[in-house]
Amino acid sequence: MGWIFKIVLAFIVFSWIFRTVTRFLMGGVIRQAQQQQQRQTQHQQNRPPSGNVNVDFNPGKSASKKKSSDNFKGGDYVDYEELKD
């Protein structure tokens, strides 16, 4: 009968130690995750809202440099057929 008491007592002590250590270790992990989330939130708040474009510098067009997009006349016609379900 004494050995059952020792096993139950050992189980209670080990589970208490395991819970304490787990809370200590997980507390650090959770704290780090919260700090990372706060940094991401601050970074997103500092960004300009999407859809708005700010142009800081617009260089003038030079006659000697022409982009290939300026010479683009259009693409090829692609024939397609509409499928019905």
PyMOL Python script that loads the backbone (N, CA, C, O; Angstrom):
from pymol import cmd

cmd.read_pdbstr("""\
ATOM      1  N   MET A   1       0.828  -1.191   0.000  1.00  0.00           N
ATOM      2  CA  MET A   1       0.000   0.000   0.000  1.00  0.00           C
ATOM      3  C   MET A   1       0.868   1.249   0.000  1.00  0.00           C
ATOM      4  O   MET A   1       0.470   2.272  -0.557  1.00  0.00           O
ATOM      5  N   GLY A   2       2.023   1.190   0.600  1.00  0.00           N
ATOM      6  CA  GLY A   2       2.908   2.338   0.672  1.00  0.00           C
ATOM      7  C   GLY A   2       3.504   2.699  -0.675  1.00  0.00           C
ATOM      8  O   GLY A   2       3.774   3.871  -0.938  1.00  0.00           O
ATOM      9  N   TRP A   3       3.714   1.707  -1.536  1.00  0.00           N
ATOM     10  CA  TRP A   3       4.307   1.972  -2.841  1.00  0.00           C
ATOM     11  C   TRP A   3       3.320   2.699  -3.752  1.00  0.00           C
ATOM     12  O   TRP A   3       3.743   3.488  -4.597  1.00  0.00           O
ATOM     13  N   ILE A   4       2.010   2.454  -3.605  1.00  0.00           N
ATOM     14  CA  ILE A   4       0.995   3.157  -4.393  1.00  0.00           C
ATOM     15  C   ILE A   4       0.992   4.631  -4.013  1.00  0.00           C
ATOM     16  O   ILE A   4       0.896   5.500  -4.880  1.00  0.00           O
ATOM     17  N   PHE A   5       1.097   4.911  -2.721  1.00  0.00           N
ATOM     18  CA  PHE A   5       1.148   6.293  -2.252  1.00  0.00           C
ATOM     19  C   PHE A   5       2.364   7.010  -2.818  1.00  0.00           C
ATOM     20  O   PHE A   5       2.269   8.170  -3.221  1.00  0.00           O
ATOM     21  N   LYS A   6       3.508   6.329  -2.852  1.00  0.00           N
ATOM     22  CA  LYS A   6       4.729   6.917  -3.386  1.00  0.00           C
ATOM     23  C   LYS A   6       4.593   7.208  -4.892  1.00  0.00           C
ATOM     24  O   LYS A   6       5.068   8.238  -5.371  1.00  0.00           O
ATOM     25  N   ILE A   7       3.948   6.306  -5.624  1.00  0.00           N
ATOM     26  CA  ILE A   7       3.761   6.497  -7.066  1.00  0.00           C
ATOM     27  C   ILE A   7       2.836   7.679  -7.325  1.00  0.00           C
ATOM     28  O   ILE A   7       3.111   8.504  -8.197  1.00  0.00           O
ATOM     29  N   VAL A   8       1.739   7.767  -6.570  1.00  0.00           N
ATOM     30  CA  VAL A   8       0.799   8.871  -6.740  1.00  0.00           C
ATOM     31  C   VAL A   8       1.456  10.193  -6.374  1.00  0.00           C
ATOM     32  O   VAL A   8       1.283  11.192  -7.073  1.00  0.00           O
ATOM     33  N   LEU A   9       2.204  10.200  -5.285  1.00  0.00           N
ATOM     34  CA  LEU A   9       2.905  11.410  -4.855  1.00  0.00           C
ATOM     35  C   LEU A   9       3.946  11.830  -5.898  1.00  0.00           C
ATOM     36  O   LEU A   9       4.060  13.014  -6.216  1.00  0.00           O
ATOM     37  N   ALA A  10       4.705  10.865  -6.430  1.00  0.00           N
ATOM     38  CA  ALA A  10       5.706  11.166  -7.453  1.00  0.00           C
ATOM     39  C   ALA A  10       5.031  11.717  -8.707  1.00  0.00           C
ATOM     40  O   ALA A  10       5.535  12.655  -9.324  1.00  0.00           O
ATOM     41  N   PHE A  11       3.881  11.130  -9.087  1.00  0.00           N
ATOM     42  CA  PHE A  11       3.145  11.620 -10.254  1.00  0.00           C
ATOM     43  C   PHE A  11       2.685  13.056 -10.051  1.00  0.00           C
ATOM     44  O   PHE A  11       2.784  13.870 -10.969  1.00  0.00           O
ATOM     45  N   ILE A  12       2.190  13.376  -8.879  1.00  0.00           N
ATOM     46  CA  ILE A  12       1.724  14.737  -8.586  1.00  0.00           C
ATOM     47  C   ILE A  12       2.886  15.716  -8.620  1.00  0.00           C
ATOM     48  O   ILE A  12       2.768  16.802  -9.187  1.00  0.00           O
ATOM     49  N   VAL A  13       4.004  15.344  -8.018  1.00  0.00           N
ATOM     50  CA  VAL A  13       5.177  16.228  -7.978  1.00  0.00           C
ATOM     51  C   VAL A  13       5.724  16.451  -9.384  1.00  0.00           C
ATOM     52  O   VAL A  13       6.007  17.589  -9.758  1.00  0.00           O
ATOM     53  N   PHE A  14       5.878  15.386 -10.168  1.00  0.00           N
ATOM     54  CA  PHE A  14       6.409  15.528 -11.523  1.00  0.00           C
ATOM     55  C   PHE A  14       5.463  16.331 -12.417  1.00  0.00           C
ATOM     56  O   PHE A  14       5.922  17.137 -13.226  1.00  0.00           O
ATOM     57  N   SER A  15       4.171  16.125 -12.285  1.00  0.00           N
ATOM     58  CA  SER A  15       3.238  16.897 -13.101  1.00  0.00           C
ATOM     59  C   SER A  15       3.265  18.371 -12.718  1.00  0.00           C
ATOM     60  O   SER A  15       3.158  19.237 -13.587  1.00  0.00           O
ATOM     61  N   TRP A  16       3.408  18.674 -11.403  1.00  0.00           N
ATOM     62  CA  TRP A  16       3.504  20.065 -10.969  1.00  0.00           C
ATOM     63  C   TRP A  16       4.772  20.714 -11.520  1.00  0.00           C
ATOM     64  O   TRP A  16       4.737  21.853 -11.985  1.00  0.00           O
ATOM     65  N   ILE A  17       5.896  19.986 -11.467  1.00  0.00           N
ATOM     66  CA  ILE A  17       7.160  20.508 -11.996  1.00  0.00           C
ATOM     67  C   ILE A  17       7.051  20.712 -13.511  1.00  0.00           C
ATOM     68  O   ILE A  17       7.504  21.729 -14.037  1.00  0.00           O
ATOM     69  N   PHE A  18       6.449  19.745 -14.208  1.00  0.00           N
ATOM     70  CA  PHE A  18       6.290  19.855 -15.660  1.00  0.00           C
ATOM     71  C   PHE A  18       5.434  21.060 -16.034  1.00  0.00           C
ATOM     72  O   PHE A  18       5.781  21.797 -16.957  1.00  0.00           O
ATOM     73  N   ARG A  19       4.325  21.273 -15.333  1.00  0.00           N
ATOM     74  CA  ARG A  19       3.470  22.415 -15.614  1.00  0.00           C
ATOM     75  C   ARG A  19       4.194  23.734 -15.355  1.00  0.00           C
ATOM     76  O   ARG A  19       4.057  24.679 -16.132  1.00  0.00           O
ATOM     77  N   THR A  20       4.958  23.804 -14.275  1.00  0.00           N
ATOM     78  CA  THR A  20       5.684  25.032 -13.941  1.00  0.00           C
ATOM     79  C   THR A  20       6.730  25.358 -15.000  1.00  0.00           C
ATOM     80  O   THR A  20       6.840  26.501 -15.446  1.00  0.00           O
ATOM     81  N   VAL A  21       7.490  24.355 -15.395  1.00  0.00           N
ATOM     82  CA  VAL A  21       8.531  24.571 -16.407  1.00  0.00           C
ATOM     83  C   VAL A  21       7.890  24.924 -17.754  1.00  0.00           C
ATOM     84  O   VAL A  21       8.380  25.806 -18.459  1.00  0.00           O
ATOM     85  N   THR A  22       6.817  24.252 -18.107  1.00  0.00           N
ATOM     86  CA  THR A  22       6.142  24.530 -19.376  1.00  0.00           C
ATOM     87  C   THR A  22       5.599  25.951 -19.401  1.00  0.00           C
ATOM     88  O   THR A  22       5.740  26.641 -20.411  1.00  0.00           O
ATOM     89  N   ARG A  23       4.993  26.398 -18.332  1.00  0.00           N
ATOM     90  CA  ARG A  23       4.479  27.766 -18.278  1.00  0.00           C
ATOM     91  C   ARG A  23       5.608  28.778 -18.403  1.00  0.00           C
ATOM     92  O   ARG A  23       5.465  29.801 -19.073  1.00  0.00           O
ATOM     93  N   PHE A  24       6.728  28.488 -17.755  1.00  0.00           N
ATOM     94  CA  PHE A  24       7.875  29.387 -17.821  1.00  0.00           C
ATOM     95  C   PHE A  24       8.400  29.487 -19.258  1.00  0.00           C
ATOM     96  O   PHE A  24       8.647  30.584 -19.758  1.00  0.00           O
ATOM     97  N   LEU A  25       8.570  28.334 -19.916  1.00  0.00           N
ATOM     98  CA  LEU A  25       9.102  28.328 -21.276  1.00  0.00           C
ATOM     99  C   LEU A  25       8.098  28.888 -22.277  1.00  0.00           C
ATOM    100  O   LEU A  25       8.481  29.654 -23.162  1.00  0.00           O
ATOM    101  N   MET A  26       6.853  28.532 -22.161  1.00  0.00           N
ATOM    102  CA  MET A  26       5.839  29.008 -23.095  1.00  0.00           C
ATOM    103  C   MET A  26       5.561  30.496 -22.894  1.00  0.00           C
ATOM    104  O   MET A  26       5.182  31.188 -23.840  1.00  0.00           O
ATOM    105  N   GLY A  27       5.742  30.984 -21.691  1.00  0.00           N
ATOM    106  CA  GLY A  27       5.558  32.411 -21.444  1.00  0.00           C
ATOM    107  C   GLY A  27       6.529  33.228 -22.269  1.00  0.00           C
ATOM    108  O   GLY A  27       6.153  34.266 -22.814  1.00  0.00           O
ATOM    109  N   GLY A  28       7.766  32.784 -22.371  1.00  0.00           N
ATOM    110  CA  GLY A  28       8.752  33.475 -23.195  1.00  0.00           C
ATOM    111  C   GLY A  28       8.409  33.408 -24.668  1.00  0.00           C
ATOM    112  O   GLY A  28       8.580  34.391 -25.389  1.00  0.00           O
ATOM    113  N   VAL A  29       7.929  32.266 -25.122  1.00  0.00           N
ATOM    114  CA  VAL A  29       7.561  32.108 -26.531  1.00  0.00           C
ATOM    115  C   VAL A  29       6.371  32.994 -26.857  1.00  0.00           C
ATOM    116  O   VAL A  29       6.355  33.657 -27.894  1.00  0.00           O
ATOM    117  N   ILE A  30       5.379  33.010 -25.983  1.00  0.00           N
ATOM    118  CA  ILE A  30       4.192  33.835 -26.210  1.00  0.00           C
ATOM    119  C   ILE A  30       4.563  35.311 -26.181  1.00  0.00           C
ATOM    120  O   ILE A  30       4.053  36.093 -26.984  1.00  0.00           O
ATOM    121  N   ARG A  31       5.437  35.697 -25.274  1.00  0.00           N
ATOM    122  CA  ARG A  31       5.871  37.091 -25.188  1.00  0.00           C
ATOM    123  C   ARG A  31       6.584  37.513 -26.477  1.00  0.00           C
ATOM    124  O   ARG A  31       6.363  38.614 -26.980  1.00  0.00           O
ATOM    125  N   GLN A  32       7.436  36.635 -27.007  1.00  0.00           N
ATOM    126  CA  GLN A  32       8.130  36.940 -28.257  1.00  0.00           C
ATOM    127  C   GLN A  32       7.146  37.067 -29.413  1.00  0.00           C
ATOM    128  O   GLN A  32       7.297  37.950 -30.258  1.00  0.00           O
ATOM    129  N   ALA A  33       6.146  36.200 -29.461  1.00  0.00           N
ATOM    130  CA  ALA A  33       5.149  36.262 -30.531  1.00  0.00           C
ATOM    131  C   ALA A  33       4.347  37.559 -30.441  1.00  0.00           C
ATOM    132  O   ALA A  33       4.023  38.159 -31.465  1.00  0.00           O
ATOM    133  N   GLN A  34       4.027  37.990 -29.233  1.00  0.00           N
ATOM    134  CA  GLN A  34       3.296  39.244 -29.069  1.00  0.00           C
ATOM    135  C   GLN A  34       4.133  40.429 -29.512  1.00  0.00           C
ATOM    136  O   GLN A  34       3.620  41.342 -30.159  1.00  0.00           O
ATOM    137  N   GLN A  35       5.414  40.426 -29.175  1.00  0.00           N
ATOM    138  CA  GLN A  35       6.293  41.520 -29.583  1.00  0.00           C
ATOM    139  C   GLN A  35       6.440  41.561 -31.100  1.00  0.00           C
ATOM    140  O   GLN A  35       6.456  42.640 -31.691  1.00  0.00           O
ATOM    141  N   GLN A  36       6.549  40.394 -31.733  1.00  0.00           N
ATOM    142  CA  GLN A  36       6.666  40.344 -33.186  1.00  0.00           C
ATOM    143  C   GLN A  36       5.377  40.848 -33.830  1.00  0.00           C
ATOM    144  O   GLN A  36       5.425  41.562 -34.832  1.00  0.00           O
ATOM    145  N   GLN A  37       4.240  40.486 -33.272  1.00  0.00           N
ATOM    146  CA  GLN A  37       2.964  40.959 -33.804  1.00  0.00           C
ATOM    147  C   GLN A  37       2.851  42.474 -33.679  1.00  0.00           C
ATOM    148  O   GLN A  37       2.349  43.131 -34.591  1.00  0.00           O
ATOM    149  N   GLN A  38       3.314  43.038 -32.559  1.00  0.00           N
ATOM    150  CA  GLN A  38       3.276  44.488 -32.376  1.00  0.00           C
ATOM    151  C   GLN A  38       4.176  45.185 -33.386  1.00  0.00           C
ATOM    152  O   GLN A  38       3.815  46.235 -33.917  1.00  0.00           O
ATOM    153  N   ARG A  39       5.358  44.604 -33.660  1.00  0.00           N
ATOM    154  CA  ARG A  39       6.267  45.197 -34.645  1.00  0.00           C
ATOM    155  C   ARG A  39       5.644  45.181 -36.031  1.00  0.00           C
ATOM    156  O   ARG A  39       5.750  46.159 -36.770  1.00  0.00           O
ATOM    157  N   GLN A  40       4.990  44.073 -36.393  1.00  0.00           N
ATOM    158  CA  GLN A  40       4.350  43.990 -37.698  1.00  0.00           C
ATOM    159  C   GLN A  40       3.211  44.992 -37.810  1.00  0.00           C
ATOM    160  O   GLN A  40       3.029  45.610 -38.859  1.00  0.00           O
ATOM    161  N   THR A  41       2.446  45.158 -36.744  1.00  0.00           N
ATOM    162  CA  THR A  41       1.336  46.101 -36.752  1.00  0.00           C
ATOM    163  C   THR A  41       1.854  47.525 -36.913  1.00  0.00           C
ATOM    164  O   THR A  41       1.283  48.309 -37.671  1.00  0.00           O
ATOM    165  N   GLN A  42       2.927  47.865 -36.207  1.00  0.00           N
ATOM    166  CA  GLN A  42       3.500  49.202 -36.327  1.00  0.00           C
ATOM    167  C   GLN A  42       4.040  49.433 -37.728  1.00  0.00           C
ATOM    168  O   GLN A  42       3.912  50.529 -38.274  1.00  0.00           O
ATOM    169  N   HIS A  43       4.646  48.399 -38.312  1.00  0.00           N
ATOM    170  CA  HIS A  43       5.189  48.520 -39.672  1.00  0.00           C
ATOM    171  C   HIS A  43       4.062  48.748 -40.664  1.00  0.00           C
ATOM    172  O   HIS A  43       4.205  49.551 -41.586  1.00  0.00           O
ATOM    173  N   GLN A  44       2.944  48.055 -40.491  1.00  0.00           N
ATOM    174  CA  GLN A  44       1.816  48.221 -41.400  1.00  0.00           C
ATOM    175  C   GLN A  44       1.171  49.592 -41.234  1.00  0.00           C
ATOM    176  O   GLN A  44       0.674  50.156 -42.209  1.00  0.00           O
ATOM    177  N   GLN A  45       1.168  50.131 -40.041  1.00  0.00           N
ATOM    178  CA  GLN A  45       0.585  51.446 -39.817  1.00  0.00           C
ATOM    179  C   GLN A  45       1.451  52.542 -40.420  1.00  0.00           C
ATOM    180  O   GLN A  45       0.932  53.592 -40.799  1.00  0.00           O
ATOM    181  N   ASN A  46       2.751  52.324 -40.516  1.00  0.00           N
ATOM    182  CA  ASN A  46       3.656  53.324 -41.071  1.00  0.00           C
ATOM    183  C   ASN A  46       3.629  53.353 -42.593  1.00  0.00           C
ATOM    184  O   ASN A  46       4.054  54.336 -43.200  1.00  0.00           O
ATOM    185  N   ARG A  47       3.131  52.280 -43.218  1.00  0.00           N
ATOM    186  CA  ARG A  47       3.055  52.233 -44.672  1.00  0.00           C
ATOM    187  C   ARG A  47       1.913  53.101 -45.167  1.00  0.00           C
ATOM    188  O   ARG A  47       0.886  53.220 -44.498  1.00  0.00           O
ATOM    189  N   PRO A  48       2.084  53.709 -46.338  1.00  0.00           N
ATOM    190  CA  PRO A  48       0.948  54.450 -46.906  1.00  0.00           C
ATOM    191  C   PRO A  48      -0.128  53.460 -47.323  1.00  0.00           C
ATOM    192  O   PRO A  48       0.183  52.314 -47.649  1.00  0.00           O
ATOM    193  N   PRO A  49      -1.381  53.879 -47.317  1.00  0.00           N
ATOM    194  CA  PRO A  49      -2.460  52.970 -47.699  1.00  0.00           C
ATOM    195  C   PRO A  49      -2.307  52.520 -49.148  1.00  0.00           C
ATOM    196  O   PRO A  49      -1.826  53.267 -50.000  1.00  0.00           O
ATOM    197  N   SER A  50      -2.725  51.284 -49.407  1.00  0.00           N
ATOM    198  CA  SER A  50      -2.581  50.754 -50.757  1.00  0.00           C
ATOM    199  C   SER A  50      -3.513  51.493 -51.712  1.00  0.00           C
ATOM    200  O   SER A  50      -4.589  51.951 -51.324  1.00  0.00           O
ATOM    201  N   GLY A  51      -3.090  51.598 -52.937  1.00  0.00           N
ATOM    202  CA  GLY A  51      -3.873  52.310 -53.935  1.00  0.00           C
ATOM    203  C   GLY A  51      -3.372  53.723 -54.164  1.00  0.00           C
ATOM    204  O   GLY A  51      -3.620  54.298 -55.224  1.00  0.00           O
ATOM    205  N   ASN A  52      -2.680  54.288 -53.206  1.00  0.00           N
ATOM    206  CA  ASN A  52      -2.112  55.629 -53.363  1.00  0.00           C
ATOM    207  C   ASN A  52      -0.669  55.500 -53.833  1.00  0.00           C
ATOM    208  O   ASN A  52       0.105  54.707 -53.297  1.00  0.00           O
ATOM    209  N   VAL A  53      -0.327  56.280 -54.826  1.00  0.00           N
ATOM    210  CA  VAL A  53       1.028  56.245 -55.366  1.00  0.00           C
ATOM    211  C   VAL A  53       1.641  57.620 -55.206  1.00  0.00           C
ATOM    212  O   VAL A  53       1.060  58.623 -55.622  1.00  0.00           O
ATOM    213  N   ASN A  54       2.803  57.662 -54.608  1.00  0.00           N
ATOM    214  CA  ASN A  54       3.538  58.914 -54.460  1.00  0.00           C
ATOM    215  C   ASN A  54       4.749  58.865 -55.376  1.00  0.00           C
ATOM    216  O   ASN A  54       5.562  57.945 -55.278  1.00  0.00           O
ATOM    217  N   VAL A  55       4.882  59.845 -56.268  1.00  0.00           N
ATOM    218  CA  VAL A  55       6.018  59.923 -57.168  1.00  0.00           C
ATOM    219  C   VAL A  55       6.914  61.037 -56.667  1.00  0.00           C
ATOM    220  O   VAL A  55       6.527  62.206 -56.643  1.00  0.00           O
ATOM    221  N   ASP A  56       8.123  60.655 -56.264  1.00  0.00           N
ATOM    222  CA  ASP A  56       9.061  61.641 -55.755  1.00  0.00           C
ATOM    223  C   ASP A  56       9.871  62.285 -56.873  1.00  0.00           C
ATOM    224  O   ASP A  56      10.260  63.449 -56.770  1.00  0.00           O
ATOM    225  N   PHE A  57      10.126  61.537 -57.936  1.00  0.00           N
ATOM    226  CA  PHE A  57      10.968  62.048 -59.008  1.00  0.00           C
ATOM    227  C   PHE A  57      10.424  61.545 -60.333  1.00  0.00           C
ATOM    228  O   PHE A  57      10.191  60.347 -60.492  1.00  0.00           O
ATOM    229  N   ASN A  58      10.219  62.440 -61.282  1.00  0.00           N
ATOM    230  CA  ASN A  58       9.735  62.075 -62.597  1.00  0.00           C
ATOM    231  C   ASN A  58      10.729  62.620 -63.614  1.00  0.00           C
ATOM    232  O   ASN A  58      10.679  63.806 -63.939  1.00  0.00           O
ATOM    233  N   PRO A  59      11.627  61.789 -64.121  1.00  0.00           N
ATOM    234  CA  PRO A  59      12.630  62.298 -65.060  1.00  0.00           C
ATOM    235  C   PRO A  59      11.983  62.675 -66.391  1.00  0.00           C
ATOM    236  O   PRO A  59      11.009  62.055 -66.817  1.00  0.00           O
ATOM    237  N   GLY A  60      12.531  63.689 -67.034  1.00  0.00           N
ATOM    238  CA  GLY A  60      12.016  64.121 -68.337  1.00  0.00           C
ATOM    239  C   GLY A  60      12.366  63.111 -69.408  1.00  0.00           C
ATOM    240  O   GLY A  60      13.354  62.387 -69.289  1.00  0.00           O
ATOM    241  N   LYS A  61      11.550  63.060 -70.468  1.00  0.00           N
ATOM    242  CA  LYS A  61      11.831  62.135 -71.567  1.00  0.00           C
ATOM    243  C   LYS A  61      12.931  62.716 -72.438  1.00  0.00           C
ATOM    244  O   LYS A  61      12.879  63.882 -72.829  1.00  0.00           O
ATOM    245  N   SER A  62      13.896  61.919 -72.729  1.00  0.00           N
ATOM    246  CA  SER A  62      14.967  62.370 -73.618  1.00  0.00           C
ATOM    247  C   SER A  62      14.706  61.828 -75.016  1.00  0.00           C
ATOM    248  O   SER A  62      14.166  60.733 -75.173  1.00  0.00           O
ATOM    249  N   ALA A  63      15.086  62.587 -76.017  1.00  0.00           N
ATOM    250  CA  ALA A  63      14.827  62.194 -77.401  1.00  0.00           C
ATOM    251  C   ALA A  63      15.666  60.994 -77.807  1.00  0.00           C
ATOM    252  O   ALA A  63      15.249  60.204 -78.654  1.00  0.00           O
ATOM    253  N   SER A  64      16.839  60.850 -77.216  1.00  0.00           N
ATOM    254  CA  SER A  64      17.723  59.760 -77.623  1.00  0.00           C
ATOM    255  C   SER A  64      17.301  58.426 -77.007  1.00  0.00           C
ATOM    256  O   SER A  64      17.543  57.374 -77.597  1.00  0.00           O
ATOM    257  N   LYS A  65      16.686  58.454 -75.854  1.00  0.00           N
ATOM    258  CA  LYS A  65      16.281  57.212 -75.202  1.00  0.00           C
ATOM    259  C   LYS A  65      14.783  57.019 -75.377  1.00  0.00           C
ATOM    260  O   LYS A  65      13.983  57.819 -74.892  1.00  0.00           O
ATOM    261  N   LYS A  66      14.416  55.966 -76.065  1.00  0.00           N
ATOM    262  CA  LYS A  66      13.004  55.631 -76.201  1.00  0.00           C
ATOM    263  C   LYS A  66      12.800  54.246 -75.606  1.00  0.00           C
ATOM    264  O   LYS A  66      13.574  53.322 -75.856  1.00  0.00           O
ATOM    265  N   LYS A  67      11.778  54.127 -74.842  1.00  0.00           N
ATOM    266  CA  LYS A  67      11.476  52.834 -74.239  1.00  0.00           C
ATOM    267  C   LYS A  67      10.859  51.929 -75.292  1.00  0.00           C
ATOM    268  O   LYS A  67      10.268  52.401 -76.263  1.00  0.00           O
ATOM    269  N   SER A  68      10.998  50.645 -75.095  1.00  0.00           N
ATOM    270  CA  SER A  68      10.387  49.701 -76.025  1.00  0.00           C
ATOM    271  C   SER A  68       8.869  49.765 -75.920  1.00  0.00           C
ATOM    272  O   SER A  68       8.173  49.423 -76.877  1.00  0.00           O
ATOM    273  N   SER A  69       8.346  50.194 -74.787  1.00  0.00           N
ATOM    274  CA  SER A  69       6.898  50.302 -74.654  1.00  0.00           C
ATOM    275  C   SER A  69       6.349  51.476 -75.472  1.00  0.00           C
ATOM    276  O   SER A  69       5.161  51.483 -75.797  1.00  0.00           O
ATOM    277  N   ASP A  70       7.176  52.461 -75.810  1.00  0.00           N
ATOM    278  CA  ASP A  70       6.719  53.573 -76.641  1.00  0.00           C
ATOM    279  C   ASP A  70       6.485  53.116 -78.088  1.00  0.00           C
ATOM    280  O   ASP A  70       5.633  53.666 -78.786  1.00  0.00           O
ATOM    281  N   ASN A  71       7.233  52.125 -78.523  1.00  0.00           N
ATOM    282  CA  ASN A  71       7.124  51.622 -79.883  1.00  0.00           C
ATOM    283  C   ASN A  71       6.114  50.494 -80.016  1.00  0.00           C
ATOM    284  O   ASN A  71       5.919  49.986 -81.120  1.00  0.00           O
ATOM    285  N   PHE A  72       5.481  50.094 -78.955  1.00  0.00           N
ATOM    286  CA  PHE A  72       4.564  48.960 -78.948  1.00  0.00           C
ATOM    287  C   PHE A  72       3.274  49.333 -79.665  1.00  0.00           C
ATOM    288  O   PHE A  72       2.607  50.290 -79.270  1.00  0.00           O
ATOM    289  N   LYS A  73       2.916  48.610 -80.694  1.00  0.00           N
ATOM    290  CA  LYS A  73       1.746  48.927 -81.497  1.00  0.00           C
ATOM    291  C   LYS A  73       0.533  48.074 -81.116  1.00  0.00           C
ATOM    292  O   LYS A  73      -0.579  48.376 -81.548  1.00  0.00           O
ATOM    293  N   GLY A  74       0.710  47.064 -80.352  1.00  0.00           N
ATOM    294  CA  GLY A  74      -0.396  46.198 -79.954  1.00  0.00           C
ATOM    295  C   GLY A  74       0.035  44.750 -79.989  1.00  0.00           C
ATOM    296  O   GLY A  74       1.138  44.426 -80.428  1.00  0.00           O
ATOM    297  N   GLY A  75      -0.840  43.888 -79.526  1.00  0.00           N
ATOM    298  CA  GLY A  75      -0.499  42.474 -79.465  1.00  0.00           C
ATOM    299  C   GLY A  75      -1.168  41.684 -80.561  1.00  0.00           C
ATOM    300  O   GLY A  75      -1.849  42.247 -81.418  1.00  0.00           O
ATOM    301  N   ASP A  76      -0.979  40.398 -80.535  1.00  0.00           N
ATOM    302  CA  ASP A  76      -1.598  39.502 -81.497  1.00  0.00           C
ATOM    303  C   ASP A  76      -3.028  39.218 -81.080  1.00  0.00           C
ATOM    304  O   ASP A  76      -3.352  39.191 -79.893  1.00  0.00           O
ATOM    305  N   TYR A  77      -3.881  39.007 -82.076  1.00  0.00           N
ATOM    306  CA  TYR A  77      -5.268  38.666 -81.799  1.00  0.00           C
ATOM    307  C   TYR A  77      -5.331  37.187 -81.453  1.00  0.00           C
ATOM    308  O   TYR A  77      -4.779  36.348 -82.165  1.00  0.00           O
ATOM    309  N   VAL A  78      -6.006  36.876 -80.360  1.00  0.00           N
ATOM    310  CA  VAL A  78      -6.152  35.491 -79.944  1.00  0.00           C
ATOM    311  C   VAL A  78      -7.614  35.127 -80.061  1.00  0.00           C
ATOM    312  O   VAL A  78      -8.463  35.696 -79.375  1.00  0.00           O
ATOM    313  N   ASP A  79      -7.908  34.166 -80.942  1.00  0.00           N
ATOM    314  CA  ASP A  79      -9.280  33.715 -81.143  1.00  0.00           C
ATOM    315  C   ASP A  79      -9.668  32.819 -79.970  1.00  0.00           C
ATOM    316  O   ASP A  79      -8.879  31.986 -79.525  1.00  0.00           O
ATOM    317  N   TYR A  80     -10.860  32.996 -79.490  1.00  0.00           N
ATOM    318  CA  TYR A  80     -11.297  32.159 -78.387  1.00  0.00           C
ATOM    319  C   TYR A  80     -12.735  31.758 -78.600  1.00  0.00           C
ATOM    320  O   TYR A  80     -13.468  32.391 -79.359  1.00  0.00           O
ATOM    321  N   GLU A  81     -13.120  30.724 -77.936  1.00  0.00           N
ATOM    322  CA  GLU A  81     -14.470  30.211 -78.044  1.00  0.00           C
ATOM    323  C   GLU A  81     -15.050  30.130 -76.643  1.00  0.00           C
ATOM    324  O   GLU A  81     -14.406  29.611 -75.732  1.00  0.00           O
ATOM    325  N   GLU A  82     -16.244  30.632 -76.469  1.00  0.00           N
ATOM    326  CA  GLU A  82     -16.859  30.623 -75.157  1.00  0.00           C
ATOM    327  C   GLU A  82     -17.480  29.262 -74.902  1.00  0.00           C
ATOM    328  O   GLU A  82     -18.224  28.747 -75.737  1.00  0.00           O
ATOM    329  N   LEU A  83     -17.179  28.683 -73.756  1.00  0.00           N
ATOM    330  CA  LEU A  83     -17.707  27.374 -73.403  1.00  0.00           C
ATOM    331  C   LEU A  83     -18.834  27.539 -72.424  1.00  0.00           C
ATOM    332  O   LEU A  83     -18.751  28.336 -71.490  1.00  0.00           O
ATOM    333  N   LYS A  84     -19.894  26.782 -72.637  1.00  0.00           N
ATOM    334  CA  LYS A  84     -21.016  26.818 -71.708  1.00  0.00           C
ATOM    335  C   LYS A  84     -21.058  25.508 -70.951  1.00  0.00           C
ATOM    336  O   LYS A  84     -20.740  24.452 -71.497  1.00  0.00           O
ATOM    337  N   ASP A  85     -21.451  25.581 -69.698  1.00  0.00           N
ATOM    338  CA  ASP A  85     -21.505  24.358 -68.866  1.00  0.00           C
ATOM    339  C   ASP A  85     -22.711  23.523 -69.194  1.00  0.00           C
ATOM    340  O   ASP A  85     -22.913  22.467 -68.594  1.00  0.00           O
TER     341      ASP A  85
END
""", "prot")
cmd.dss("prot")
cmd.show_as("cartoon", "prot")
cmd.util.cbc("prot")
cmd.orient("prot")
